[in-house]
Amino acid sequence: MIKVGVIFGGDSVEHEVSIISALQAMENIDEEKYEIVPIYISKDRHFYTGAALRDMDTFKYFDNMKKFVKEITICRKDKDIVLQKVKGFFGRNVNTIDVAFPIVHGKGVEDGSLAGFLETLGLPVVGPSVLGAALGQDKVVLKQVLEANDIKTPKYVWFYDYEYSMNKDEILNKVETLGYPVIVKPANLGSTIGIGVAHSRNELETKIDEALEYERKIVVEEMIPNLLELNCAVCGTYEYYETSLVAEMKMKHELLTFEDKYLGGGKGKGMKGSAKTPNSMSTSEFEVPANIPEEMTNKIYEISKQVFRTLNLKGVCRIDYLVNRETGDIYVNEPNTIPGSLAFYLYEPKGKKYKTLTDELIKSAIKDYKNEMRKTSSFTSNILSEYNGGKGLKKGVK
């Protein structure tokens, strides 16, 4: 049986969201095909494994529950990827994994850091590669790549914290050329954390100061008028990818807040009208499929596939759109390269169950890994024969 290491948590402001997503996913992985190995990264960056990590109560009182889990490190031992106990000399190998399934959100984990570590170990990884994850996480670099590929994104101004402290008035003046209202965002966070709307210079300064508490790099965007917010997911690899249905978000405020997404009062009426569905973490309301013209739906599908390919993504990604209802202009807001709840709720209405989605994700990760292993990654050379001990090379290295 294939052992799937579901990795979640991490030193991120979206730590708790990751826990919820992972526990949902583990309940929807076919245990007749796969053995689930939970791997939790605490906020202080320690790794743990154990059956207790599949119970939400463990995380409510984690310090008291550590005796029921084992602190581990992940390493390669011969041909195996081993979960090895950090403490003790005997019985140090706790478990092994065949596939890594990161379900993490936010800077420090979803941004390619974890993917890079897992790829270095040499095992199949569900979800984005280092490049795809990094491009999807940094909102500024993301916009630059989208613009280079003629994909619309809202107009913006970006800057670092030190630039703002040195040239505050100049930056504020530049931002004001966008016209109020504007949206202030930390460049590398998700779940609407640290984001705010400003309608005046005073509000702009306040929102920038709040965003700087989370991030040293800030992006300020124009606010799209007559706003319609849409979501569409894409699942697959570079060879084949499938879009979900398009969802229309029901806005309670000028933008969806963290509270709207995870702490709001979802009605629990099923997919049409509310996102509060069985096992869904989100309480923000939406309608699937979106009540939009067929031409717009098809355009969203087309752009979604283009974004997925352009950003070198794989696994499942949810792409968020901002649409001007009057002009019909469609703007990419951002991709979520490991979306909350793995965006299963966008696939279920078209007949793809959550267990089918996770099964396809694991299989595609294994297939992608095998394809990559067929490529040449190293070759034999005698370059070291030119190296002369501690005295350096006889010739310079170009």
KOLTIPA-877958 format. One record per residue: x, y negated, z negated of N, C-alpha, C, CB in turn. Coordinates in steps of 0.1 Angstrom, whole numbers, plus 2048, in hexadecimal, padded with zeros to 3 digits. Glycine has a CB too. Layout:
XYZXYZXYZXYZ/...
This chain:
80880C8008008008008097F48007F68007F4/8057EA80880D7DD80980B7D57FC8097D5816/8167D17F78167C87EB8167BA7EF8217CC7E1/80C7B27EB80B7A47EE80D79C7E27FD7A17F5/8187947E281B78B7D781477D7D982A7887D6/80977B7D180276F7D28087657C97F27717CF/80E75A7CE8167517C780E7447C582474E7CD/80E73E7B98057327B780A72B7AB7F77367B5/80571E7A980971679E81470C7A380F71E793/81E70A79C8297017A08296F47998296FF7AE/8346ED79A8366DF7948306D579D8456DC791/8226D479D81B6CC7A680F6C679F8176D47B3/80B6BA7A37FF6B479D7F26BC7A17FD6A57A1/7F46C57AB7E86CD7AF7EA6DB7AA7E86CE7BF/7F16DD79F7F36EA7987E66F27967FB6E878B/7DD6EB78F7D06F278B7C86F67987C86E9782/7C86ED7A27C16F07AE7C76FD7B57C26E57B8/7D46FF7B47DB70B7B97D67177B27EA7097B8/7D57167A47D072179C7C37267A17D071E78D/7B971C7A27AC7207A67AC7267B47A37137A7/7B37217BE7B47267CB7B97347CB7BD71D7D4/7C47377C37CA7447C37C174E7BD7D77437BB/7BB74B7B27B27557AB7A67587B47AC74F79E/7A174F7BC7977527C679C75B7D07917457CC/7A87587D57AD7607E07B076F7DC7BA75A7E6/7B57707D07B877E7CB7AB7867C97BF77D7BD/7A07807C67947877C678F78A7D478977E7BF/7957857DE7907877EC79B78D7F578B77A7F2/7A47947EF7AE79C7F67AA7AB7F47BD79A7F1/7A97B27FF7A57C07FF7AE7C97F87A37C580E/7AA7CD7EC7B37D57E47B47E47E87AF7D47D5/7AC7E77F27AE7F57F87B97F58027A07F97FF/7BD7E98067C87E88107D57E28097C47DF81B/7D37D97FF7DE7D27FA7DF7D37EA7DE7C47FE/7EB7D47E57ED7D37D77F07C47D37F87DC7D1/7E87BE7CB7EA7B07C87F47AE7BC7DD7A97C5/7FF7A67BF8087A37B48087947B28177A87B9/8027907A78017817A480E77C79F7F677E79A/8137717A581F76A7A081C75B79E82A76C7AB/81D75879181974A78D82674278A81074A780/82673679083172C78D82B72278383672579A/83172177782C71876D83170977183171B75F/82B70076A82F6F276C83D6EF7698266E9764/8446F77618526F575E85A6FE7678556F874F/85470477285B70B77D860719779866702782/85A71F76F85D72D76C85373677485D72F75D/85874277885074B77F84B75677685875178B/83E75A77783976576F83176E77783075F763/83077B77382778477982078D76F82F78D783/81579377380D79B7697FE79A76D80F79775B/7F77A57697E97A676C7E079B7667E37B3768/7E579675B7DE78B7537DD77E75C7E5788746/7E577D7667E577176E7DA7717787F3770776/7D177B7787C577B7807B97767787C3789786/7BB77276C7B076E7637B275F7607B0776756/7A87577637A87487617AB74575279B742765/7A774C7497A974973B7B87497377A2753732/7C075173E7CE75173C7D474373D7D575B746/7D073B7477D572E74A7D07237417D372B758/7C572673B7BF71C7317C871C7247B171F72E/7CE7277217D67297157E37307187CE73170A/7EA72B7227F573272880073471D7FB72B733/80372B71580E72C70B80B738702810720703/7FF73A6FF7FB7456F67FA7536FD7EE7426EF/7F975270B7F775E7138047637197ED75B71D/80F75D71781C76171D82076F71A82775771A/81C77470E81F78170A81978C71281B7836FB/80F78871A80879272380E7917317FA78F723/81878973481E78874182D78974081977B749/83478B74B84278C74B848780753847799750/85277A74D85976F75586377675E86176674B/86377276B86B77977587277077E86278377D/87B77578688176E79187F77779D89076B78F/87F7717A987D7797B588A77A7BD8717737BE/88E7867C089B7887C789A7947D18A67897BD/8A47947D98A57A07E28AF7AA7DC8AA79C7F0/8AB7B67DC8B47C17D78B37CC7E18AF7C67C9/8BE7CE7E98BF7D77F48B47D37FE8BC7E67F0/8AA7DB8018A07D780B8937D380489D7E3814/8937D27F78877CE7F08877C07EB8857D87E4/87B7BA7EA87A7AD7E48757B07D68707A37EC/87D7AD7CC87A7B27BE8767A77B58877B97B9/86C7A97AC8697A07A18717A579585979F79F/87A79E7918837A378788279A77A8927A278C/8817A176E87F79B76288B79275F87D7A5756/88878675989377C75689A78174988D76E754/89378674089878A733899799732890784728/8A379E72A8A57AC7288AF7B37328987B3728/8B47BE72E8BE7C57368B87D273C8CA7C972E/8AD7D77378A87E473B89A7E27428A77EE730/8987EA74C88B7E97538887DB7598807ED74A/8927D675F8917C87638897C676F89F7C2766/8887D07788807CF7848717D27808847D978F/8697C778185B7C877D8527CD7888567BA778/8557C879584D7CB7A08547C87AD83F7C47A0/84E7CB7B88547C77C58487C17CD85A7D27CD/84B7B97D78417B47E08457B67EF83E7A57DD/83C7B87F883E7B980683B7AD80E8377C580B/8317A580982D79981082B78E80582079B817/82F78280882C7767FF82076F80483976D7FE/81776B7FB80B7647FF80A7587F67FE76D7FD/81274D7F98117417F180473A7F281D7377F5/7FE7377E77F172F7E77F47237DD7E57387E2/7FC71A7E280170F7DA7FC7027E181070F7D9/7FB6F77D97F76EA7DE8006DF7D97E86E77DA/8056D77E280C6CB7DD81B6CB7DF8086C87D0/8216C07DC82F6BE7DD8376C77D48326AF7D9/8426CC7D984A6D57D18476E47D48496D27C3/83C6E77DA8386F57DC8326F67EB82E6FA7D2/8286EE7EE8226EF7FB82A6E88068146E97FA/8346E180283B6D880C8466E08138416CD804/8476ED8128516F581885C6FA80F8586ED823/85C6F48028666F87F98657077F68656F07EC/85970C7F285771A7EF8587237FB84971B7E9/85371E80785472681386272881784C71F81E/86B71E81587972081888072A80F880713816/87C72A8028827347F987E7427FD87D7317EB/87174480086C75180387175681185C751804/87274D81A878751827887755826877746831/88E74E81D89C75281A89D7608158A2748811/89476480D89477280889277C8138897747FD/88B77881D88978182987C78A82789578982B/87178482686478C82685978482D86178F817/84F78B83184478483783D77A82E83978E83C/83A76E83383476482A82775F83183D758828/81C76082A80F75B82F80F74B82E803760827/80B74583880B73683881672F84080B73282A/81772283E82071A84782F71D84481E70C845/83771C84E84671C84D84A71084684C71E85B/85770F84485D70383E85A6F684686D70483D/85C6F78538596EB85B84B6E785B85E6EE86A/8426F185D8346ED85E82F6E885082B6FA861/8336EE84582F6E98388346DB8358346F382D/8416D98398476CB8378406C083F8566CC83A/83D6C384B8366BA8548286B784F8356BF862/8216C184A8146BF8458136B883880D6CC844/81E6B883081E6B28238216A48238286B981A/82A69F82B82E69182B82668983583D69082F/81D68182F81367A83881967084280967282F/82566B83E82C66284783266985383665A840/83A67385184067B85B835682864849686855/82A68685D81F68C86481968386E81469085A/81767686A81266C87481B66A87F80F65F86C/82866987C832667887832672891840665881/83067E88D83068A89682368A89E83169788E/81868789780B68689E80B67B8A97FF684894/8106708A58116658AF8196688BB8166588A8/82466F8B982D6748C482667D8CD83A67A8BE/81C6848C881468D8D08066888D481369A8C9/80567B8D47F86748D87EC6798D17F76768E7/7EE67C8C47E26808BC7DF6748B27E568D8B3/7D36708B37CF6648AC7CF66689D7C165F8B0/7D565C8967D565B8877D364C8837E2661881/7CD6498787CB63B8747D76338747C463B867/7D66268777E261D8767E761D8687DE60F87C/7F461A8667F961B8598066138577FC62A855/80A61184B81660B84781C61483C8155FC842/82961783C82F61F83283C61982C83262D837/83F61C82084B61781984F61F80D848608815/85C61D8098606247FD85F61A7F186F6287FE/85F6207E585E6187D986860D7D885F6217CD/8756107DB87F6067DA87D5FA7E488D60C7DC/8785FD7EF8755F37F986A5EA7F48715FA807/8605F07EE8555E87E985A5DF7DD84A5F17E3/8635E47D58685DB7CA8705D07CF8705E47C0/8775D27DA8805C77E08795BE7E988B5CE7E7/86F5C37F08685BB7FB8595BC7F986C5BF809/8545BA7ED8465BC7EB83D5B37F48435B97DC/83F5A67F483659D7FC8365A180B83A58F7FA/8425A48108445A781E83B5B48218525AA822/83C5BE8188355CA81B8265C88198395D5811/8225C080F8135BD80E80E5B681A8115B5801/8165AD81F8115A582B8105AF83781B59A82E/8195B88388195C184380C5CB8428265CA844/8095CF8367FE5D78337F15D08377FD5DC825/7F15C38347E45BB8367E15B98457E55AE830/7EB5BC84E7E85BB85C7DF5C78607F55BC864/7DE5D18587D55DC85B7C65D88597D85E8852/7C45CD8507B75C984D7B15D18417AE5CA859/7AA5CA8387A45D182D7965D78317A25C7821/7925E282B7995E98207A35F282678F5F1818/7AD5F681D7B76008217B860B8167C55F8822/7BE61681A7BF6218117CE62380E7B962E818/7D16248017DF6257FC7E16347F87E261B7F0/7EB63A7FD7EE6487FA7FC64B7F67EA651806/7FE6537EC80C6597EB80E6627F780D6627DD/81A6627FC81D66880981D67780882A66480F/81F67D7FD82168C7FC8176937F282F68E7F8/80C68D7EF8036937E67F66977EE7FF68A7DA/7EE6A07E87E16A47EE7D66A37E37E26B27F3/7CA6A87E77BF6A87DE7BB69A7DA7C26B17D1/7BE6907E27BA6827E07C067D7D37AB6817DF/7CB6837CE7D167E7C17D96727C57DA6897BB/7D86677BD7DF65B7BE7DB6527CA7ED65E7C1/7D06557D07CB64E7DC7C06437D77C46577E6/7C06387DD7B762D7DA7B46247E57BC6257CE/7A861E7E57A46147EF7A66067E97956177F3/7AB5FE7F27AD5EF7EE7A65E67F77BD5EC7EE/79F5DC7F27975D37F979D5C57F97895D27F4/7A85C37F17AE5B67F07BD5B87EC7A75AD7E5/7C45AD7EC7D35AE7E97D45B37DB7DA5A17EB/7CC5AD7D27CE5B27C47CB5C17C27C45AA7BB/7C15C57C97BE5D47C87C95DC7CF7B05D77CF/7CE5D67DA7D95DD7E17E55DF7D87DD5D57ED/7E95D57D07F45D67C77F25E07BD7F75C87C1/7E55E07B77E25EA7AD7E25F87B27D45E77A7/7DD5FA7BE7DD6087C37EB60D7C77D46087D0/7F36047CC8016087CF80860B7C28085FC7D6/8066047B780D6077AB8086157A680A5FC7A0/7FB6187A77F66247A37FC6307AB7E76257A4/7FD62E7B88036387C181163B7BE8016347D0/8196307BA8276317B78296397AA82D6237B6/81F63B7A282164379682365279A81564278D/81E6567A681F6647AB82A6667B58126687B1/82E65C7BD83665E7C983E6527CC82D6617D5/84A6547D18536487D58516437E386264C7D3/84964B7EB8466487F98376467FA84B653802/83363A7FF82563680082163480E82262A7F7/81563781280F63481F80262D81C80D641828/8006228247F361B8237ED61B8317F660C81E/7E061F8317D962183E7CD61783F7D462F83F/7CA61584C7BE60E84E7B261784A7BC60A85E/7A761184779B619843792619850794613837/78F62585478762786077962385D787635866/77361986576561586275B61F867762607869/74F61E86274462786674863586473F624874/74E63885975564585774C65185775D64484B/75165B85E74C66985E75867285B74466D86B/75867A85176368284E76069185176768183F/7686978597676A485E7736AD85A7646A586D/7706BA85877B6C485677A6CF86077A6C9847/7856D48647866E086C7926E88687866DD87B/7916F586779C6FE8647A1705870799708858/7AE7098707B471187A7BC71C8737BE708883/7BA7288787C07348737C873C87D7B673D86C/7D474087B7DC7488847EB7458847D7745892/7F17478907FF74489180173D89F808752891/80E73B8A38107348AF80A73C8BB81F7328B1/8087498BA8047518C57F57508C78077608C3/7ED7508BC7DF7508BC7D97488B07D975E8BD/7D07408B27CA7398A77BB7378A97D172B8A4/7B373789E7A573689F7A072B89679E74489A/79772389C79171889478571D88C78D70C89D/78271688177671887976B71087F77871586A/76071087975570687C75A6F887774770A876/7546EE87C7576E087774D6DD86C7556D6883/7526D786174A6D385674A6C48557506D9849/73E6BF85173D6B084F73C6AE8407306AB855/7456A583B7466A282D73B69882975469D829/73569981E72B69081973268780F71F697813/73367A81373B67080B73366A800741666814/73866B7F47326647E87386577E673266D7DC/7456557EA74C6497E87536457F575764B7DD/75B63B7F576263680176B64180676A6297FE/7716497FD7786558017766607F7788652802/77866C7FB7766787F27806777E77776857F9/77C6777DA7856777CF7886857CA77F66E7C3/7926867C17956937BB7896987B47A16917B1/78168F7AD7756937A676A6997AF77068879D/7696927BB75F6977C57636A57C975F68D7D1/7706A77CB7746B47D17736BF7C77826B37D6/7766BD7BA7786C87B176F6C77A47866C97AD/76B6BB7A17646B97947566B479676B6B078B/7516B27A27446AC7A47396B57A27436A77B2/72D6B07A57216B87A271B6BF7AE7166AF79C/7226C97B471D6D07BF7106D77BC7276DB7C3/7076D87C66FA6DD7C36F96ED7C46F16D77CD/7036F37CA7037017CA6F97077D47017077BD/6F67007DF6EB7057E86F070C7F46E46F97EC/6FD7117F37017187FF70970F8086F671F806/70D71581471670E81C71070182271B717827/7037028266FE6F682C6F96EC8226F26F9836/7006E18206FC6D78177056D580B6EE6D9812/70D6E08087166DF7FC7216E97FE70E6E17EF/72D6E47F97386ED7F97396F67ED7456E57FA/72F6F47E47306FC7D772A70A7DA7286F57CC/7327127E072D7207E373472A7DA7317237F2/72F7367DA7357407D17447417D472F74E7D3/74C73F7C975B7407C97617347D075F74C7D0/75A7297D376071E7D97647147CE7567177E3/77070E7CF7757057C576F6F77C67847057C5/76B6F37D37676E67D57596E37D17696E27E4/7566D77CC7496D37C97446C87D27476D07BA/74D6C37DB7496B97E473F6BF7EE7556B37EB/7356B67F272B6BB7FB72F6BA80971E6B47F8/72B6C481172D6C38207236CC82773B6C7823/7236CA8347196D283C7216D984770F6C8843/71F6E68487256EF85171A6F785972F6F984A/71A6F58667236ED86F71E6DE86E7226F287D/7286D68717256C787171A6C387B7326BF873/7126BA8777076B588070D6AA8896FB6B0878/7156AF89371B6A589C7196AB8AA72A6A4899/71B6A28B47196A68C27236B28C671B69B8CC/71E6BA8CF7276C68D37346C18D971F6CE8DD/7346B68E07406B08E674A6AD8DB73D6A48EF/7456A78D074F6A38C57546B08BF74869A8BB/74B6BA8BD74F6C78B775B6CD8BF7446D08B6/7596CD8CC7636D38D57706CB8D475E6D48E3/76F6BE8D377B6B68D27826B98C57776A78D3/77B6BA8BA7816BE8AE7896CB8AF7776BE8A2/7826D58B57896E28B77966E08BF7806EC8BF/7956D88C97A16D68D27AC6CF8CA79D6CD8DE/7A96C58C37B36BD8BB7B96C68B07AE6B18B5/7B06CE8AA7B56D789F7C06E18A47A96DF899/7BD6E78AF7C76F08B57D46E98B97C16F78C1/7D26DD8BE7DE6D58C27E76D18B57DA6C88C9/7E06CD8AA7E76CA89E7EE6D78987DD6C4894/7E76E28987ED6EE8937F96F289B7E26FA894/7F96F18A88046F48B08106EA8AE8016F58BF/80C6DD8AF8166D38AE81E6D38A180F6C58AF/8176D689681E6D78898246E48858146D387E/8256ED88F82B6FA88D82570288183A6F988A/81770188081070787580D716878804700872/80B71D86D80572B86D7FE72D86081173586F/7F773985F7EE73B8547E17348567F5736847/7DC72E84C7CF72684D7D27188497C472D845/7CD70F8517CE70184F7C16FA8507D96FA858/7BE6F18477B16E88497B66DA84D7A96E883C/7B06D58587B36C885D7A86BF85A7B76C986C/7AB6B38547A16AA8507A169E85A7A36A4842/79569A85E79369086978B68486478C696875/78E67986978666C86778166887478F661860/77466687576D66288176665588076466E886/76764C88A75F64088A752644891766635892/74764488973A64888E73564089A72F647883/73963389B73462A8A573C62C8B273561C8A1/74962D8B175162E8BD75463D8C175F6278BB/7536468B77566548BA7656578BA7506588C7/76D64D8B677B6508B577E65A8AA7836438B2/7876648AD78A66E8A379966D89F78867C8AA/79B66C8927A966B88D7AC6768847AA65D885/7B867C8857BD68687C7C167F86F7C968E882/7BB6838647BF67E8577CB6858527B367F84D/7C96928507D569A84C7D16A984C7D969783D/7DC6B284E7DA6C084D7DC6C483F7E36C8857/7D56CF83B7D86D582E7DD6E38317CB6D6825/7EB6E48307F16F08367EE6FD82D8006EE837/7EB6FB8217E67068187D97008117F070C80E/7CE7018187C26FA8137BC7008077B86F981E/7B56F87FE7AE6FD7F37A47087F77A76F27EC/7A47137F079B71E7F379E72480078C71A7F2/7AA7218067AE7268137A472381E7B1735813/79B71981B79171482578872082979870E831/78672A82177D73582576F73182877D74081A/76B72682175D72282275A71C83075A718818/76471983876271484676271F85076E70A849/76672B84B76573785475974085177273F853/75574084574A74984173D747849747748833/73A73A84C72D73885472E73D86272A72A854/73A74086773B74687573D75587474673F87C/73C75B86873C76986774976F86273976F874/75376785F76076C85A76076C84B76C764860/75F77784475F77883676D77483075A785831/76D77082377976C81D78377881D77776880E/77F78481B78879081B78E79282978179C816/78678F83378B79184179578684377F79084B/79377A83E79D76F8407AA77383A79776283B/7AA77782D7B777A8267BE78682D7B477D818/7B67908327BC79B8397C37978467B17A683C/7BC78E84D7C278985A7CF7818577B8780861/7CF77984C7DA7718487E677A8457D776883D/7E478483D7EF78D8397F47958467EA79782F/7EB79A84E7F07A185A7F77988647E47A7861/7F378C8657FA78386F80777F8697F1776871/80977E85C81677A856820786858814778847/81B79285782479E85A82879E86881C7AB855/81E79C87182179C87F82B79188381479B888/82878587E83177A88183F77D87C82C76D87B/84178387084E78686B85579087484C78C85C/84E79A8788547A588185879E88E84A7B0884/85079589485478E8A086178689E8497858A5/86278089286E77788F87A78088E86B76F883/87878C88888379588688979A89387F7A087D/88179A89E88679F8AB8907958B187B7A18B4/8907888AC89977E8B28A677F8AC8937708AF/8B077B8B38BE77B8AE8C07708A48C877A8BA/8C57738988C776988E8D676888A8BE76C882/8DE77288E8EC77188B8F477A8958EF77687C/90177789690977F89F9177808999097798AD/91E78B89D92C78D89993578489F93079C89B/93E77E89794877589D95577689494376689E/96077189A96D77189297176388D97877889B/96775B88B96A74D88897274C87B95D745887/97075587297775486598675786697075D85B/98975E8719987618739A075487599A769880/9997498789A073C8799A173586C998733883/99B73A86299B7348559A873884D98F73784C/9B072E8499BD7318439BC72E8349C7728849/9B673782C9B573781E9B072A8199C3739818/9B672480F9B27188089B670B8109B67177FA/9BE70D81B9C37028229BA6FC82D9D1705828/9AF70282E9A56FE8389A77048469A76EF83A/9A06FF84F9A170585D9AD6FF864994702864/9B270886E9BD7048769B86F98809C371087E/9AC6FA8849A66F088D9996EB8879A26F789B/9966DF88A9896D988597D6E088A9896CA889/9726DF8829656E588695D6DA88C95F6EB87A/9586DD89894F6D289E9416D38999506D48AE/
